[in-house]
Amino acid sequence: MYILTLQIDPDVSTGRFSGDSSEFTGPLHTSMNWLRLRLPPGGSEPDFPLLPGFNVESQNWRDLKEAGTLFLPKPDPQVLGVYVREDIDSHPASSALSASATVQLAICFGRPTRAKQSQSSPILESTPTGPIVKSTIILGPATPMLGTPATEGKRWFFPLGKIGTRPDPDSNITHRYEFAIGVILRDGSKTRYYGEDPEMDIGEN
């Protein structure tokens, strides 16, 4: 399982995500970083949809940093997700987000021009007539998660799906994807938009 971390500052209106937290440490306090789930001995990759008891914040994550290319080896299933956290480093507590603040996430995968695979996204969606490629994902609006102390900011977690297609294992060629990401934050009368191309590809074999 892999997740992308994002920090949003409700006082910022430029549309840019924040950087890593300066007040807290740990993989989940990064921004624009890929994290990989560390499995316990004998553990297996979670399937999708995730089980109701899955808690993203109680898992053991390895910080892969702001890599230019994320390579997704087996074993399957490999679930992808996005973890959004309120950036509380640069604004006073009086402007912190309320418990009713919502975040909506939009992601669009695409195939680079020089890529050789036929599909535009690694994620498949099941339908009555068979699986189809899912290139555009819109989730939310969702209210904040519960559990972490409010002093660490509000958080949201969005599981996207799992890798549903891989290249021929004898081809020695990876599938390459790019994607753009956008977030809409609404809290009372305040609305903020954030968007960026993480400049990351997702490769798999």
Phi, psi and chi 1 to 4 in degrees:
 res  aa     phi    psi   chi1   chi2   chi3   chi4
   1 MET       -  138.6 -179.3  175.4 -174.7      -
   2 TYR  -130.7  139.0  -63.6   81.4      -      -
   3 ILE  -130.2  150.4   64.5  173.0      -      -
   4 LEU  -103.7  129.7  177.9   67.1      -      -
   5 THR   -95.1  142.7   60.5      -      -      -
   6 LEU  -138.9  137.2  -59.7  171.5      -      -
   7 GLN  -113.8  135.5  -77.8 -142.3  127.3      -
   8 ILE  -123.1  132.5   54.6  174.0      -      -
   9 ASP  -104.5  115.5 -173.9  -21.2      -      -
  10 PRO   -65.9  -13.2   22.5  -33.0      -      -
  11 ASP   -89.4   -4.7  -66.9  -27.2      -      -
  12 VAL   -96.3  129.1  169.0      -      -      -
  13 SER  -117.5   15.7   56.7      -      -      -
  14 THR   -87.2   -8.1   60.5      -      -      -
  15 GLY    85.1    5.8      -      -      -      -
  16 ARG   -98.6  143.7  -63.6  -65.5  -56.1  -85.2
  17 PHE   -73.7  153.7  -66.5  104.9      -      -
  18 SER   -77.9  169.2  -58.7      -      -      -
  19 GLY   -86.3 -167.9      -      -      -      -
  20 ASP   -61.0  153.8  -63.1   -7.9      -      -
  21 SER   -65.5  141.8  173.4      -      -      -
  22 SER  -100.4   -9.1   60.0      -      -      -
  23 GLU  -102.3  -23.2  -65.9 -172.0   15.6      -
  24 PHE  -127.7  152.3  -58.5   95.4      -      -
  25 THR  -115.9  167.7   59.7      -      -      -
  26 GLY   114.4  155.4      -      -      -      -
  27 PRO   -56.2  -36.8  -24.0   33.3      -      -
  28 LEU   -77.5   -4.1  -68.8  176.7      -      -
  29 HIS  -103.2   17.8  -72.0   94.9      -      -
  30 THR   -93.0  175.1   60.2      -      -      -
  31 SER  -144.5  135.7 -172.5      -      -      -
  32 MET    63.9   30.9  -57.6  -60.4  -66.7      -
  33 ASN  -113.3  145.9  -74.2   26.3      -      -
  34 TRP   -89.6  136.5  -77.4  106.2      -      -
  35 LEU  -119.1  142.8  -50.2 -176.8      -      -
  36 ARG  -115.4  135.6 -179.3  175.7 -177.4  175.4
  37 LEU   -69.9  127.9  178.9   64.3      -      -
  38 ARG   -88.9  118.0  -65.9 -178.3 -174.1  -92.5
  39 LEU   -85.2  141.6  -63.8  174.4      -      -
  40 PRO   -68.8  162.4   27.3  -34.8      -      -
  41 PRO   -53.5  126.8  -26.0   34.6      -      -
  42 GLY    80.5    0.2      -      -      -      -
  43 GLY   -77.1  162.4      -      -      -      -
  44 SER  -127.0  156.7   57.8      -      -      -
  45 GLU   -62.3  136.7  -72.3  -76.0  -19.9      -
  46 PRO   -65.2  148.3   21.6  -30.5      -      -
  47 ASP   -94.8  174.1 -154.2  -17.5      -      -
  48 PHE  -123.7  135.4 -174.6   86.7      -      -
  49 PRO   -65.6  149.0  -16.6   30.0      -      -
  50 LEU   -64.8  149.2  -63.4  174.4      -      -
  51 LEU   -63.6  147.9  -65.5  175.7      -      -
  52 PRO   -54.9  -30.9  -25.7   34.5      -      -
  53 GLY   -84.9    2.5      -      -      -      -
  54 PHE   -67.7  126.0 -177.4   85.8      -      -
  55 ASN  -118.6  108.7 -176.4  -13.0      -      -
  56 VAL   -60.7  -30.6   64.5      -      -      -
  57 GLU   -83.6  -10.9  -63.6 -175.4  -31.4      -
  58 SER   -99.5    2.2   65.8      -      -      -
  59 GLN   -85.7  163.5  -54.0  -60.0  -44.4      -
  60 ASN   -97.3  111.9 -173.4    6.3      -      -
  61 TRP  -110.3  141.6  -62.9  102.5      -      -
  62 ARG  -103.3  125.8  175.9 -171.6  173.2 -165.4
  63 ASP   -80.4  116.6 -174.4    1.8      -      -
  64 LEU   -91.1    2.6  -58.4 -178.9      -      -
  65 LYS    67.5 -171.6  -48.7  -61.1 -178.2 -177.5
  66 GLU   -88.7   70.1  -64.8 -175.2   26.2      -
  67 ALA   -69.8  147.5      -      -      -      -
  68 GLY   -73.9  -32.3      -      -      -      -
  69 THR  -136.5  126.1  -60.1      -      -      -
  70 LEU   -95.4  119.1  175.1   65.1      -      -
  71 PHE  -100.3  129.2  179.9   65.4      -      -
  72 LEU  -112.7   91.2  -69.1  164.0      -      -
  73 PRO   -79.6  170.4   32.1  -34.6      -      -
  74 LYS   -73.1  167.0  -70.0 -174.1  175.3  179.9
  75 PRO   -86.6  152.3   31.7  -35.9      -      -
  76 ASP   -87.4  161.7  -75.3  -34.4      -      -
  77 PRO   -77.4  151.3   29.8  -35.8      -      -
  78 GLN  -115.9  107.7  -67.5  -75.1    4.6      -
  79 VAL   -88.5  138.8  176.0      -      -      -
  80 LEU  -108.4  145.0  -57.4  178.0      -      -
  81 GLY  -152.0  168.0      -      -      -      -
  82 VAL  -128.3  131.3  174.9      -      -      -
  83 TYR  -115.5  119.1  178.6   82.6      -      -
  84 VAL  -110.6  132.3 -178.7      -      -      -
  85 ARG  -130.7  141.6 -178.6 -176.2  -73.2  -87.4
  86 GLU   -67.9  129.8  174.1 -170.6    6.6      -
  87 ASP   -86.2  109.6  179.3    7.5      -      -
  88 ILE  -104.2    6.7   63.0  172.4      -      -
  89 ASP   -66.7  -36.2  -66.3  -14.9      -      -
  90 SER  -112.9   12.0   57.1      -      -      -
  91 HIS  -138.9  151.9   64.8  -95.5      -      -
  92 PRO   -68.1  157.9   25.4  -34.6      -      -
  93 ALA   -58.8  -27.6      -      -      -      -
  94 SER   -65.2  -21.6   59.0      -      -      -
  95 SER  -104.1   11.9   65.1      -      -      -
  96 ALA   -63.6  155.5      -      -      -      -
  97 LEU   -70.3  149.4  -65.6  173.1      -      -
  98 SER   -83.6  168.5   70.5      -      -      -
  99 ALA   -68.0  -14.9      -      -      -      -
 100 SER   -99.2    3.9   60.1      -      -      -
 101 ALA   -61.4  142.0      -      -      -      -
 102 THR  -120.4  150.6   64.0      -      -      -
 103 VAL  -126.6  134.1  159.6      -      -      -
 104 GLN  -117.2  135.6 -172.5  170.5   25.6      -
 105 LEU  -115.9  136.7  177.3   76.3      -      -
 106 ALA  -131.5  131.5      -      -      -      -
 107 ILE  -134.6  138.8  -72.7 -178.0      -      -
 108 CYS  -130.5  115.6 -175.2      -      -      -
 109 PHE   -84.8  153.8  -74.6   93.1      -      -
 110 GLY  -152.7  158.9      -      -      -      -
 111 ARG   -93.0  127.6 -172.4 -170.4   73.8  167.8
 112 PRO   -58.6  154.9  -20.7   31.1      -      -
 113 THR   -56.4  -38.0  -56.3      -      -      -
 114 ARG   -90.9   -0.1  -65.4  173.6   61.6   87.2
 115 ALA   -68.1  149.9      -      -      -      -
 116 LYS  -100.7  -15.8  -60.0  -57.7 -178.6 -178.2
 117 GLN   -75.6  160.5   77.7  -88.5    6.3      -
 118 SER   -84.5  -26.5   60.0      -      -      -
 119 GLN   -94.4  157.0   69.4  -83.1    1.9      -
 120 SER   -95.5   -7.3   63.1      -      -      -
 121 SER  -147.9  149.1  169.4      -      -      -
 122 PRO   -82.8   -6.6   32.8  -36.1      -      -
 123 ILE   -98.4  134.1  -63.2  175.6      -      -
 124 LEU  -112.6  149.5  -62.2 -177.6      -      -
 125 GLU  -118.4  132.5 -178.3  178.4   80.6      -
 126 SER   -76.7  137.2  -62.6      -      -      -
 127 THR  -134.2  164.6   72.1      -      -      -
 128 PRO   -57.3  -25.5  -25.8   35.2      -      -
 129 THR  -101.5    7.3   57.1      -      -      -
 130 GLY   121.8  169.8      -      -      -      -
 131 PRO   -70.2  144.6   25.2  -33.4      -      -
 132 ILE  -127.1  154.1   59.7  173.3      -      -
 133 VAL   -71.4  131.9  173.2      -      -      -
 134 LYS  -109.6  103.4 -170.4  174.5 -175.8  178.7
 135 SER  -100.7  -22.9   60.9      -      -      -
 136 THR  -120.2  126.8  -56.8      -      -      -
 137 ILE  -128.0  124.4  -58.5  171.6      -      -
 138 ILE  -125.2  120.9  -59.8  175.2      -      -
 139 LEU  -127.3  146.5  -61.2  171.7      -      -
 140 GLY    91.3 -171.2      -      -      -      -
 141 PRO   -64.8  140.7  -16.9   30.8      -      -
 142 ALA  -127.0  143.8      -      -      -      -
 143 THR   -82.2  165.5   53.2      -      -      -
 144 PRO   -64.8  154.7  -21.6   33.0      -      -
 145 MET   -68.5  161.4  -62.8  167.3   52.1      -
 146 LEU  -110.2  158.3  -58.4  175.5      -      -
 147 GLY   124.0  -48.8      -      -      -      -
 148 THR   -80.2  143.1  -64.4      -      -      -
 149 PRO   -52.3  140.6  -25.5   33.7      -      -
 150 ALA   -60.1  -24.0      -      -      -      -
 151 THR   -64.8  -15.5   53.9      -      -      -
 152 GLU   -98.3    6.1  -65.7 -169.5   25.8      -
 153 GLY    89.8  161.7      -      -      -      -
 154 LYS   -76.9  151.2  -53.1  -65.4 -171.6  -59.7
 155 ARG  -137.7  154.1  -61.1   97.1   51.4 -127.9
 156 TRP  -137.9  145.6  -64.2  -99.5      -      -
 157 PHE  -131.2  130.7  176.3   54.5      -      -
 158 PHE  -126.3  100.1  -60.4   95.0      -      -
 159 PRO   -68.7  132.0  -14.0   28.8      -      -
 160 LEU   -95.1  -37.9  -56.1  179.2      -      -
 161 GLY   149.6 -171.5      -      -      -      -
 162 LYS  -124.7  158.1   67.6  179.8  179.5 -179.1
 163 ILE   -58.6  123.4  -60.8  -61.5      -      -
 164 GLY  -114.7   -7.4      -      -      -      -
 165 THR  -148.1  138.2  177.3      -      -      -
 166 ARG  -133.0  158.9  -71.4 -173.4 -179.5  -86.2
 167 PRO   -73.6  168.7   24.8  -33.6      -      -
 168 ASP   -59.5  124.4 -178.8  -18.2      -      -
 169 PRO   -61.6  -16.8   21.9  -32.9      -      -
 170 ASP   -95.5    2.6  -64.0  -36.2      -      -
 171 SER   -84.7  -21.9   69.2      -      -      -
 172 ASN    59.7   19.2  -66.9  -34.9      -      -
 173 ILE  -120.7  133.5  -59.4  -64.1      -      -
 174 THR   -87.6  159.2   63.0      -      -      -
 175 HIS   -85.7  137.6  -73.6  179.0      -      -
 176 ARG  -120.8  137.1  -57.7  -72.4  -55.3  -85.3
 177 TYR  -137.4  151.6  -55.3   95.6      -      -
 178 GLU  -125.1  163.2  -65.6  177.5  -12.3      -
 179 PHE  -156.8  154.2   65.6   99.8      -      -
 180 ALA  -112.7  149.1      -      -      -      -
 181 ILE  -131.5  140.7 -171.9  166.4      -      -
 182 GLY  -139.3  147.4      -      -      -      -
 183 VAL  -132.1  136.0  165.1      -      -      -
 184 ILE  -115.5  122.2  -58.2  175.6      -      -
 185 LEU  -106.8  129.7  166.5   68.5      -      -
 186 ARG  -130.2  129.2  -69.5 -171.8  173.8   92.3
 187 ASP  -144.1  100.2 -171.0   16.5      -      -
 188 GLY    62.7 -124.7      -      -      -      -
 189 SER   -85.7   -3.7   61.3      -      -      -
 190 LYS   -92.1  129.6  176.5 -179.1  -70.7 -173.7
 191 THR  -129.3  133.1  -60.3      -      -      -
 192 ARG  -133.0  145.7  -66.2  -72.2 -175.9  -92.1
 193 TYR  -120.2  140.3  -58.7   89.7      -      -
 194 TYR  -134.6  140.7  -51.4   86.1      -      -
 195 GLY  -159.4  148.0      -      -      -      -
 196 GLU  -167.6  152.0 -162.5  158.6  -28.4      -
 197 ASP   -94.5  111.7  173.1   -0.4      -      -
 198 PRO   -63.6   -4.6  -22.3   34.4      -      -
 199 GLU    54.6   43.5  -63.7 -175.1   -0.7      -
 200 MET  -127.8  142.8  -61.7  175.4 -174.7      -
 201 ASP  -106.2  157.6  -60.7  -27.1      -      -
 202 ILE  -114.7  113.2  -62.9  177.9      -      -
 203 GLY  -107.8  151.8      -      -      -      -
 204 GLU  -149.2  155.7   48.9  175.4  -32.9      -
 205 ASN  -135.0      -   74.3  -18.6      -      -
